[in-house]
Amino acid sequence: MVAEIGEEKASEILDRAIRKAAINEGRAFAARAPGGKPSMAEFIKLFELWTTGGSLEIDVLEASDTQFDFNVTRCRYAETYREMGLEKIGHLLSCNRDGSFCEGYDPNLKLDRAQTIMGGAKCCTFRYRVE
């Protein structure tokens, strides 16, 4: 795509497609929540899927009915994208999914993340809140 339409336009298209897929995935997971009602407790359980096999190593700081705060101290997704030479689009392929997933799962669930390993930080700071 970059060769045909340029890096900026290709990134925009990829970003939109990945975000749309993440929203749809969030909706699908919400529909499977007990009673079809997503909650922070059910959302926290989902993290077992993303940490399976050590793909993410996290330090949980707070887990309650309205808040889920943790730091990712190792991200094998970032490592894999770097190994593949895709570090320039790794944030589009993985990091951008996190907030978009919330939109589909529960519009009241918000993510604040100040930094990511993919962006060069030592850890990713995930701060989820139910508003």
C-alpha positions, 0 to 999 in steps of 0.5 A, a space after each residue: 500500500 505504501 508503494 501505491 498510495 504513500 505511507 501517510 494514506 496507508 497508515 490512515 487506512 490501516 488505522 481505520 480498519 484496525 479500529 473498526 475491527 477492535 470495536 466489533 470485537 468489543 461488541 462481540 465480547 460484550 454480547 457474551 458477558 453474563 446477561 449481555 451486560 458487560 462489567 469491569 469484572 468481566 473486562 478484567 477476566 478478558 485479560 487472561 486472553 491477552 496475557 496467555 503464554 506470556 505475551 504480556 507481562 503486567 503488574 496490576 496496580 488496582 482492580 475494582 468494579 470501576 477501575 483497572 490500572 496496570 503497567 505492562 512491563 514486557 510486551 511480546 507484541 512489540 518485540 515481534 513487530 520489531 523483529 519483523 521490521 514492523 515497528 513503524 506500524 506496531 502501534 496501529 496493529 496492536 496498541 490502537 486496538 485497546 481504546 477502540 475495543 472499549 468503545 465496542 465493549 462498553 462506551 462508559 469504559 475509558 482508557 488513559 494510557 500515557 506511554 507504551 513500550 511500542 512507543 519507546 517507553 519502559 512500560 505501558 501505562 494502562 488506566 481503565 475507568 468506568 465513567 
